[in-house]
Amino acid sequence: MPQSPGRLLSIIVDHPELLFMKKIWIYYFLGIAVMLSACDRKSDLNIDGIPTDVRIAQALATYQQKLTDAPYGWVVTQYTNGTSTNGGVTRNGPKAVFSYYMKFDKNSQVSMLSDFNMGAATVFNNTGYRIKANQRPTLIFDTYSYVHLPCDPDGSISNSPFGSGFGWGTDFEFSFADNVAAAELGDTIRLKGNLNQAEAVMVKATQAEQTLFTTSGFGSYSTFNKILEYFKRVNVGGVIFEITPGVGGRSFDIKTTGSQTITNVGCQFAPTSIILQEPVTVGGLTVRSLDNLVWNAGSRTISATVNGTAATIAPALAPLSPEPGIAIAFYNEGLDNPWLTIPGFHISGVDDAYNIRGLTFPGRTYYRYVYYPGLVDAGGGDFYDVLSPFFVGATNGYPYLFAGGVAYPYLQSGGRLTFEMLDGGDPIVNPPAIISTNNVFNTGKTAPPYFANSAGFYIVRKADGTTMDMVTAGDALGWISWNHQ
Amino acid sequence: MKKIFFIAVITLLGGKLAQAQQSTPSPVNQVKEGYKQTRANTDYSMIYLRNIAVTDAQKPQVNKIILNYLDAKRTLALANKQDLSVYRQQQPALFNDFKTKLAAVLNSEQMSAFMASKPPLDDKKNLLRGLFY
């Protein structure tokens, strides 16, 4: 209802707080006006007159240009930090180094080689990549590639020792980690994995390196792995040391004559060299790399140089410095603390050659292969061992135990452990994977001709102190790694 | 009131989850527990009386007698592992007790077949040694 001025004046005199409220409204509207003016897009987000979106697009394009402008490609080395994360759970395990040769093109495709396995070391793989603005500029390998192999949670692909569901702790999405503008990046680019924080270093390849990669791939990897035996003996001008695979097979365990010291060192494969992550001192010799590796098919040895001195790498059937009492120590440690493994035997260069990871049994899921000594009554106060796969999901987790999974152990001369796999009479039929595995346990060899008596196994302690490798003493071509995980 | 109830439920679920995570057995313990269960549920008649036709009615009793006997033998062996002569002295009494119990379940023909299956002492790769010695 309209009010006369006289009436309004009398209202204000009676209620002065109404006048104060009006002031609040004035301040309110003034404040809104100031805030809106502060949100003007034209003002402070531009740098040098270039809007943020444009600057981000320019930076990403520059990163891509850096990658594609390397005329001979990049040598990329990825270093894990000994952890692997999946679904918020992190596990600890051995460290590893993975090397790649990559050539990026402008159509978001990258062709690469990797030292992951023999195929990847020589056959180029083409995959897609993107450079995207996440919290930091990020390089993403967005279709399955050699970079994804060690990340794969399927252990039968990654051969990761971190357990089911976990890769090696490598990544396939990397943030650019150099704190410089994209345009200022040089011949070396540092990356950091977005999930596992694995670090990677990209170094521009030379023309000579590109030629080597395109003609023979990761030649040092292919050459070194032509020796299929577990024990590789290196002789550098009379200085002898032994290389055996580190846990998971992505590093070296090094031992010297007469010494029980085990030195574990990461190894980076290059076209003709194997570069050790840290120098290793052996008999007064400091070994930083094994260079100029050449395979001699006739003698089944590798010629190389170490610090410029000629060297040979030869297969061996027995350890250079066997640990005294290791077989009985291995047996005793397992008495109340069973030895476990997920993959089965590595045979002649093939991990889990009989696909033990793929074992099935109705209503149950394969969990571990188990060596559990001293359990099954052998009479006279003696006991046989359990050497059989264990499944979860039912009360009888060892369905093949009495169908050939009971082992009669025997300690042989030279510290070898032999087994005779006993037929318990259970009519259940063993799958081929177990038949083949039991055959290796029975003979201590990976293939015929077999000896009249089993050659048994050498037990080799690994540098981590918790893993023991069981190596076929008959040919050193097969081994299985036991631990308590 | 609703909020208090909601918070209480969340706290309870969180506690249960943490407890479940803490109580997940290690692989070694899982494997050991699995062996205990397998041992308790094995059909021993199939292994130790493999050429003897044991009826379905006899099987549970036979398996229980064998398992108890193996338990007693293991206890005796582990207690005297430094001096197995004690084991060798006491094992025959355990075996006689086992034989008496088994004879109460098996008929005489089955029992004779079982006793005839005794392996020689030096047949170290015969699982039946586990019962007879």
Interface residues (C-beta under 8 A of the other chain):
Chain A: N337 P338 L340 Y367 R368 V370 Y372 L375 V376 D377 A378 G379 G380 G381 D382 F383 Y384 V386 F390 V392 T395 N396 G397 Y398 L401 F402 V406 Y408 E420 L422 G424 G425 D426 P427 H484 Q485
Chain B: S26 P27 V28 Q30 V31 K32 G34 Y35 Q37 T38 A40 N41 T42 M46 I47 R50 L70 K73 R74 L76 A77 N80 K81 L84 Y87 R88 Q91 L121 K124 K125 L127 R129 G130 L131 F132 Y133
